[in-house]
Amino acid sequence: MHPRIEDYALIGDEQTAALIGRDGSVDWLCLPRFDSGACFAKLLGDSDNGHWRIAPKHAKGPCTRRAYRRDTLVLDTEWETDEGAIRVTDLMPQRDRAPDLVRIVEGLSGRVTVRSILRIRFDYGSIVPWVRKSDGHRVAVAGPDSVWLRSEPHVHTWGKDFGTHSEFTVEKGEKVAFVLTWHPSHERRPPLVDPYKALHVSVRDWRKWVGRCHYDGPYRDAVVRSLITLKALTYRPTGGIVAAATTSLPEELGGVRNWDYRYCWLRDSTLLLNVGLSAGYREEAEAWRNWLVRAVAGDPADLQIMYGLAGERRLPEFEVPWLSGFAGSVPVRIGNEAVKQLQLDVYGEVMDTLALAREAGLPIKPHMWAIQSSLMEWLRTEWRQPDEGLWEVRGGRRHFVHSKVMVWVAADRAVRTLEKNPKLKGDLDGWRELRDEVHREVCDKGYDAERNTFTQSYGSRELDAALLLIPRVGFLPPDDPRVTGTIDAIRAELSHDGFLRRYSTDGTAVDGLPGGEGTFLACSFWLAEALHMTGRTGEARELFDRLAGLANDVGLLSEEYDPVTDRQLGNFPQAFSHIGLVNTALALFGGDGAG
């Protein structure tokens, strides 16, 4: 049987990440960056597309138990066999120069025979490298990529079936370490990392970082795990945060809704900044803000919905036909064509994020306001356009209500910033007029008075879970009947077993795609927060409890969840879901433990 998405755990070094299954196999790893070609792509294919399994020789199935070490991204996986018990500890230490994957096998009892099978396949599982021995290492080279495998001197390795194999025994207290290191093939081998020292330093540094967390209320373990996951999805050199560590994990098993999420979305920006500031991670919040300012700099008309890890703008989308897809879900896509879409909501996200950063006292640079002013001047004349909307639909542009609400947010934050900072220059009266005009139009064209709900787009009867953000962004107060009516309508029409879909995919062509998708976890967290804001805190906490319970055994959430099959769906782990968990916990329980 093919593994489930929730069977995987994440390790990483804040520049890339690996996914490890319950069977002890590393099935996904892109080197040297999140968006690089994968050298282990079994996740989206089979064992011939690259993986590295370490497990007891006779173990057929999953491990006995696994868990992260408390407040770290260090993973311990244990097996109990007839021979005895072992633990495999996996980590990726923060790199000085080259990325390292460290795997340490430790005997816990008895005498266990352990097998390691390593298959390196560069370029998303398509290239078999040339492997040779050098200075006690196994070296795999193909084109620009080189990987070195190092282990203890007494561990014998041999080549077979285009893989590197080893077999050894461990008794109680014995340890055997492996280190896999990537570097450009034209450069000298980087300095060797001490695996045991790397383990000690990683545990120490993660726990020190977690110690900065201000939250000490209910569900603290879930909040901390989400914060660690968001940190792991951060590209440390630039401060950008990828939406997920993977590409093409399906929103419907066997379907075509498979996208590359290894990029940075502006839609996450305000919520991400709020997480950092509220949970005690001001340094990370400032790094994200700085990434945002660099990424959006330029012609306001060229503002994109997403960017690369360093702010790259070209993210061409193509398919890789040699991969059979997760559970047969094809196509497997690399890159994301949605980068070319017009989404007016991102102007609101940028303005809201920078306003929040200014109000929080993050250091301000003079050019930041100049960028914001330019964005507002472009938006003043272009906001009436239809767009593809928050969800990047591929069924044609519409006048999405959420997009127009975020245009209002952009104008509102510009006005508020000028009112609070009179030394700044800007068209205060003009932006006030824009704010009022957008508000009137949304309430006139985006609201269905007969059903007492805002709709997905002007003139539509469809609903959209993004409308739950209306009270959060301040477009209308939570006690406005139109807000409560919208919440009730969305619960009635988009709910599946209490969780929310983004919008209906039944009989509509709004997204231009066949098939359906699961319930969207971020939207379900938005529902919990909206219920809380409208005085239904008991219902909100009950929903939050159910949502937190959807995390897998090591606390990770994907993008979506299927209540019918009880399976996670979509790219994994998903930053949007973990952002939703933290922000909702802060909203629901902040008075119980947020400092």
Residue pairs with C-beta under 8 A, 6 or more apart in sequence:
2 326
2 327
3 21
3 22
3 23
3 27
4 567
4 568
5 249
5 326
5 558
5 567
5 568
5 569
5 570
5 572
6 552
6 553
6 556
6 558
6 567
6 568
6 572
7 21
7 22
7 62
7 552
8 19
8 20
8 21
8 27
8 28
8 43
8 552
8 556
8 572
9 19
9 20
9 66
9 68
9 75
9 552
9 554
9 556
10 17
10 18
10 19
10 20
10 73
10 229
10 232
10 245
10 556
10 573
11 17
11 18
11 20
11 73
11 74
11 75
11 90
11 91
11 92
11 101
11 232
12 18
12 73
12 92
12 232
12 233
12 245
13 92
13 93
13 94
13 95
13 99
13 100
14 94
14 231
14 232
14 234
14 235
14 236
15 32
15 33
15 34
15 95
15 99
15 235
15 236
15 237
16 29
16 30
16 31
16 32
16 33
16 34
16 36
16 92
16 99
17 29
17 30
17 34
17 92
17 232
17 233
17 245
18 26
18 28
18 29
18 40
18 90
18 92
18 101
19 26
19 27
19 28
19 29
19 43
19 245
19 246
19 572
20 26
20 27
20 75
20 77
20 90
21 27
21 62
22 62
22 63
22 66
22 77
23 53
23 55
23 59
23 61
23 62
23 63
24 53
24 54
24 55
24 59
24 63
24 77
24 79
24 88
25 42
25 51
25 52
25 53
25 55
26 40
26 51
26 52
26 53
26 90
26 101
27 40
27 41
27 42
27 43
27 51
28 38
28 40
28 41
28 42
28 43
28 44
28 245
28 246
29 38
29 39
29 40
29 101
30 36
30 37
30 38
30 39
30 262
31 37
31 39
31 99
31 145
31 147
31 182
32 98
32 99
32 182
33 235
33 309
34 233
34 235
34 242
34 245
34 262
34 309
35 242
35 262
35 263
35 308
35 309
37 122
37 123
37 124
37 145
38 44
38 50
38 123
38 124
38 125
39 50
39 120
39 121
39 122
39 145
39 147
39 182
40 49
40 50
40 51
40 52
40 119
40 120
40 121
40 125
41 49
41 50
41 121
41 124
41 125
41 323
42 49
42 50
42 51
42 125
43 246
43 249
43 326
44 124
44 125
44 247
44 248
44 323
44 324
44 325
44 326
44 332
45 125
45 322
45 323
45 324
45 325
46 324
47 119
48 119
48 121
48 125
48 162
49 121
49 124
49 125
49 126
49 322
49 323
50 119
50 120
50 121
50 122
50 125
51 117
51 119
52 101
52 103
52 116
52 117
52 118
52 119
52 180
53 115
53 116
53 117
54 88
54 103
54 105
54 114
54 115
54 116
54 178
55 63
55 79
55 88
55 114
55 115
56 79
56 81
56 83
56 86
56 112
56 113
56 114
56 115
57 113
57 114
57 115
57 167
58 81
58 82
58 83
58 113
59 79
59 81
63 77
63 78
63 79
64 78
64 79
64 80
64 85
65 77
65 78
66 75
66 76
66 77
66 78
66 553
66 554
67 75
67 76
67 553
67 554
68 74
68 75
68 76
68 225
68 228
68 554
68 555
69 75
69 76
69 203
70 207
71 206
71 207
71 210
71 211
71 224
71 228
72 202
72 203
72 206
72 207
72 210
72 228
73 91
73 202
73 206
73 228
73 231
73 232
74 89
74 90
74 91
74 199
74 202
74 203
74 206
75 89
75 90
75 91
75 554
76 87
76 88
76 89
77 87
77 88
77 89
77 90
78 85
78 86
78 87
78 88
78 108
79 85
79 86
79 112
81 110
81 112
83 110
83 111
83 112
83 113
84 107
84 108
84 109
84 110
84 111
84 112
84 171
84 172
85 107
85 108
85 109
85 110
85 112
86 105
86 106
86 107
86 108
86 112
86 114
86 170
87 105
87 106
87 108
88 103
88 104
88 105
88 106
89 102
89 103
89 104
89 106
89 199
90 101
90 102
90 103
91 102
91 198
91 199
91 202
92 99
92 100
92 101
92 102
93 100
93 102
93 193
93 198
93 199
93 201
93 202
94 202
94 205
94 236
96 191
97 183
97 190
97 191
98 181
98 182
98 183
98 190
99 181
99 182
100 179
100 180
100 181
100 193
100 198
101 179
101 180
101 181
102 177
102 178
102 179
102 193
102 195
102 198
102 199
103 177
103 178
103 179
103 180
104 175
104 176
104 177
104 178
104 195
104 196
104 199
105 114
105 170
105 175
105 176
105 177
105 178
106 170
106 173
106 174
106 175
107 170
107 171
107 172
107 173
107 174
107 175
108 172
109 172
110 171
110 172
111 169
111 170
111 171
112 169
112 170
113 167
113 168
113 169
114 167
114 168
114 169
114 170
114 176
115 165
115 166
115 167
116 157
116 164
116 165
116 166
116 167
116 178
117 163
117 164
117 165
118 138
118 149
118 163
118 164
118 165
118 180
119 162
119 163
119 164
120 129
120 131
120 140
120 147
120 164
121 127
121 128
121 129
122 129
122 142
122 143
122 145
124 320
124 322
124 323
124 332
124 334
125 322
125 323
126 320
126 322
127 142
127 143
128 142
128 162
129 140
129 141
129 142
129 145
129 147
130 140
130 141
130 142
131 138
131 139
131 140
131 141
131 159
131 164
132 138
132 139
132 141
133 139
136 150
136 153
137 148
137 149
137 150
137 189
138 148
138 149
138 157
138 164
139 146
139 147
139 148
139 149
140 146
140 147
140 148
140 149
140 164
141 147
141 185
142 185
143 185
144 184
144 185
144 186
145 182
145 184
145 185
146 182
146 183
146 184
146 185
147 180
147 181
147 182
148 180
148 181
148 183
148 189
149 157
149 164
149 178
149 179
149 180
150 178
150 179
150 180
150 181
150 192
151 157
151 166
151 176
151 177
151 178
151 179
152 176
152 177
154 168
155 166
155 168
155 176
156 166
156 167
156 168
157 164
157 165
157 166
158 164
158 165
158 166
159 165
168 176
170 176
175 196
177 195
177 196
178 195
179 192
179 193
179 195
181 189
181 190
181 192
181 193
183 189
183 190
206 228
209 231
210 224
210 227
210 228
212 280
212 281
213 223
213 224
213 227
213 279
213 280
213 281
214 278
214 279
214 280
214 594
214 595
215 223
215 224
215 279
215 280
215 582
215 585
215 586
215 590
215 593
215 594
215 595
216 593
216 594
216 595
217 223
217 585
217 589
217 590
217 592
217 593
217 594
218 585
218 589
218 592
218 593
219 544
219 548
219 585
219 589
220 593
221 555
222 548
222 551
222 555
222 581
222 585
223 279
223 581
223 582
223 585
225 551
225 554
225 555
225 556
226 555
226 557
226 578
226 579
226 581
226 582
227 275
227 279
227 281
227 578
227 582
229 555
229 556
229 573
229 575
229 578
230 241
230 272
230 275
230 575
230 578
230 579
230 582
231 284
232 245
233 241
233 242
233 243
233 244
233 245
233 573
233 575
234 240
234 241
234 284
234 287
234 288
235 241
235 242
235 264
235 309
235 310
237 309
237 310
238 287
238 291
238 294
238 309
238 310
238 311
239 284
239 287
239 288
239 290
239 291
240 264
240 288
240 291
240 295
240 307
240 308
240 309
240 310
240 311
241 264
241 268
241 272
241 288
241 575
242 261
242 262
242 263
242 264
242 309
242 575
243 261
243 262
243 263
243 264
243 265
243 268
243 306
243 571
243 574
243 575
243 576
244 261
244 262
244 558
244 559
244 570
244 571
244 572
244 573
244 574
244 575
245 262
245 571
245 572
245 573
246 261
246 262
246 571
246 572
247 258
247 259
247 260
247 261
247 262
247 332
247 333
247 334
247 571
248 258
248 259
248 260
248 323
248 325
248 326
248 329
248 331
248 332
248 333
248 571
249 258
249 326
249 329
249 558
249 559
249 569
249 570
249 571
249 572
250 257
250 258
250 325
250 326
250 327
250 329
250 569
250 570
251 257
251 258
251 517
251 518
251 559
251 560
251 569
251 570
252 329
252 515
252 516
252 517
252 518
252 569
253 327
253 328
253 329
253 565
253 567
253 569
254 327
254 328
254 329
255 329
255 514
255 515
255 516
255 517
256 329
256 330
256 331
256 513
256 514
256 515
257 513
257 515
257 517
258 325
258 326
258 329
258 330
258 331
258 332
258 333
259 333
259 336
259 338
259 571
260 315
260 317
260 333
260 334
260 335
260 336
261 336
261 559
261 571
261 574
263 306
263 307
263 308
263 309
263 315
263 336
263 339
264 291
264 295
264 306
264 307
264 308
264 309
265 305
265 306
266 292
266 295
266 296
266 303
266 304
266 305
266 306
266 307
266 346
266 349
266 350
267 305
267 343
267 345
267 346
267 349
267 390
267 576
268 575
268 576
268 579
269 288
269 292
269 349
269 350
269 352
269 353
270 349
270 352
270 353
270 356
271 579
271 580
271 583
272 285
272 288
272 575
272 579
273 285
273 288
273 289
273 353
273 356
273 357
273 360
274 356
274 583
274 586
275 281
275 285
275 579
275 582
275 583
275 586
276 282
276 284
276 285
276 288
277 285
277 356
277 360
278 583
278 586
278 590
278 594
279 582
279 586
279 594
280 595
282 360
282 362
285 357
285 360
285 362
286 357
286 362
286 363
289 353
289 354
289 357
289 362
291 311
292 350
292 353
292 354
293 354
293 365
293 367
293 368
293 371
294 311
295 304
295 307
295 311
296 303
296 350
296 371
296 375
297 367
297 371
300 374
300 375
300 377
300 378
300 379
301 378
301 382
302 313
303 346
303 347
303 350
303 375
304 313
304 339
304 346
305 338
305 339
305 341
305 343
305 346
305 392
306 315
306 336
306 338
306 339
307 313
307 315
307 339
308 315
313 339
314 339
315 335
315 336
315 339
316 335
316 337
317 333
317 334
317 335
317 336
317 337
318 333
318 334
318 335
319 331
319 332
319 333
319 334
320 331
320 332
320 333
320 334
321 331
323 330
323 332
324 330
325 331
325 332
338 388
338 392
338 394
341 387
341 388
341 392
342 385
342 387
342 388
342 397
343 387
343 388
343 389
343 390
343 392
343 403
344 379
344 382
344 383
344 385
344 387
344 400
344 403
344 404
344 406
344 407
345 387
345 389
345 390
345 400
345 402
345 403
345 405
345 406
345 407
346 406
347 375
347 378
347 379
347 406
347 407
347 410
348 405
348 406
348 407
348 408
348 409
348 410
348 413
348 473
349 406
350 372
350 375
350 410
351 372
351 375
351 376
351 409
351 410
351 413
351 414
352 409
352 410
352 413
352 473
354 368
354 372
354 413
355 413
355 414
355 416
355 417
357 364
358 364
358 417
358 421
359 420
369 417
369 424
369 426
372 414
372 417
373 414
373 425
373 426
375 410
376 410
376 411
376 414
376 426
376 427
376 431
376 434
377 427
379 407
379 410
379 411
379 434
380 430
380 431
380 434
383 404
383 407
383 434
383 438
385 397
386 397
386 398
386 399
386 400
387 397
387 398
387 400
387 403
388 394
388 397
389 398
389 400
389 402
389 403
389 457
390 400
390 402
390 403
390 466
391 464
391 466
391 502
391 503
391 511
393 510
393 511
393 512
394 511
394 512
394 513
395 509
395 510
395 511
395 512
395 513
396 512
398 456
398 457
398 458
398 460
398 510
399 445
399 446
399 457
399 458
399 459
400 456
400 457
400 464
401 442
401 446
401 454
401 455
401 456
401 457
401 458
401 464
401 467
402 456
402 464
402 466
402 467
402 469
404 438
404 441
404 442
404 446
405 442
405 467
405 469
405 470
405 473
405 475
406 473
407 438
408 435
408 438
408 439
408 442
408 475
409 473
409 474
409 475
411 431
411 432
411 434
411 435
411 438
412 435
412 474
414 426
414 431
415 428
415 431
415 432
415 435
417 424
418 424
418 426
418 428
418 431
419 428
439 475
442 454
442 475
443 482
445 458
445 459
446 454
446 455
446 457
446 458
447 453
447 454
447 455
447 482
448 454
448 455
448 461
451 461
451 485
451 489
452 481
452 482
452 485
452 486
452 489
453 463
453 467
453 482
453 485
453 486
453 488
453 489
453 490
454 467
454 470
454 482
454 486
455 461
455 462
455 463
455 464
456 462
456 463
456 464
456 467
456 503
456 510
457 510
462 503
462 504
462 508
462 510
463 486
463 489
463 490
463 493
463 494
463 503
463 504
464 490
464 502
464 503
465 490
465 494
465 500
465 501
465 502
465 503
465 520
465 523
465 526
465 527
466 502
466 523
466 526
467 486
467 490
468 486
468 487
468 490
468 523
468 526
468 527
468 529
468 530
469 526
470 476
470 483
470 486
471 477
471 478
471 480
471 483
471 530
471 533
471 534
472 526
472 529
472 530
472 533
476 482
476 483
477 483
478 484
478 530
478 533
478 534
478 535
479 534
479 535
483 530
483 534
484 534
487 527
487 530
487 531
487 534
490 500
490 527
491 500
491 527
493 504
494 500
494 501
494 502
494 503
494 504
494 523
495 501
496 519
496 563
497 519
497 563
498 543
498 546
499 519
499 521
499 524
499 546
499 547
499 561
499 563
500 519
500 520
500 523
500 524
500 526
500 527
501 517
501 518
501 519
501 520
501 523
502 517
502 520
502 523
503 510
503 511
505 511
505 513
505 515
505 516
505 517
506 516
517 560
517 569
517 570
518 560
518 561
518 562
518 563
518 569
518 570
519 560
519 561
519 562
519 563
520 559
520 560
521 547
521 550
521 557
521 558
521 559
521 560
521 561
521 574
521 576
521 577
521 580
522 559
522 574
522 576
522 577
522 579
522 580
524 543
524 547
524 580
525 544
525 547
525 577
525 580
525 581
525 583
525 584
526 580
526 584
527 543
528 540
528 541
528 543
528 544
528 547
528 584
528 588
529 540
529 583
529 584
529 587
529 588
531 537
531 539
531 540
531 543
532 540
532 541
532 587
532 588
533 587
537 588
540 588
541 588
544 584
544 585
544 588
547 581
547 584
548 581
550 557
550 561
550 568
551 557
552 568
556 572
556 573
557 568
557 572
557 573
557 574
557 577
557 578
557 581
558 568
558 569
558 570
558 571
558 572
558 573
558 574
558 577
559 569
559 570
559 571
559 572
559 574
559 576
559 577
560 568
560 569
560 570
561 567
561 568
561 569
562 568
562 569
586 594
